[in-house]
């Protein structure tokens, strides 16, 4: 099963970086692009480790793991919150 549209991946990941909870039914395999799978996995791992994911911590986490380039680079990670929306 995939997310409804690949265009939703960025806003979804961005919402996670702004404090949205990870729905238990979502997994990395649901993302069409490998970069989004890597980012989702990193965010999930950070949450499990008790780290609050945001643009800076995620970028550092990916860089430390040697996966920042594979995840689209720092510019892509920074762009994720541009179209994120969190309902109150």
N, C-alpha and C positions, 0 to 999 in steps of 0.2 A: 504494500500500500504506500502511496506517495502523498505528499501534501497536495492540496487541490491544484495549485499552480506554482511553478518554479518562481514566479514573480512575487509570491508571498513569503518566500524564504527569508529575504532580507528584512522586511518589516517584522516577521516573527522573531528572528534572531535578535533584532534590535530591541524588541519588547523585552526579551529575556535579559538583555544588558541594562534595561531600565527598571528591573525589579519584578517583572512578571514571573510567575511560577511556571516551572516546566510541567506541562500536562503529562501524566504517567503513560498515556497511550502513544506519545510521540517518541520515535527512535531515530537514530542517525540515518538508518536505511531509507527513511521516508523522504529524505532530501535528494533531489535530482543530481545536484552538482557535488563533486567530491569536496570542494572548498567549504561548502555549507555543512557537509557531514562532519568534517574536521572541526569546524567552529562549534557545532552543536555538541559534539563529543567533549570538546574542551570545556565548554560552559557547564555541561553535566558533571564532568569530573571536578571542576572547581567547586561547584555547589556541594558535592559529596565530601570534599575536603574542608568545607566550612569557609571557603573564600567567596566573597561577594564579587560576581563578575561585572565588570564595566569595561569600557573601551581600553583603558590603560592596563588593567590587570589581565585582561584577555590577551592583549598584544604581547605583554611580557610573558605570560604563560606559554603562548604559542612560540614565541622566540626562544624561550628556554628549552622547549621540546623540539626545536629545529623544524617546526611546521608552519612558521609564519608565511613563508613564500607560497607553500602549497595551499594555504588557506586564503590566498588572494592578496596577501601583503597588508601592511599597516593601513594603507589608504582604503582598502576594501573593508577592513574591520571598522575603521573610523566612520565609514559611510553607512553602516548598518542602522544606526539610530536616526538617520535622516528622515525616514518614513515610518518609524515605529509609532504604534498607537497602543496605549494602555487604557482600557475602560476603567472608570472609577466606580 
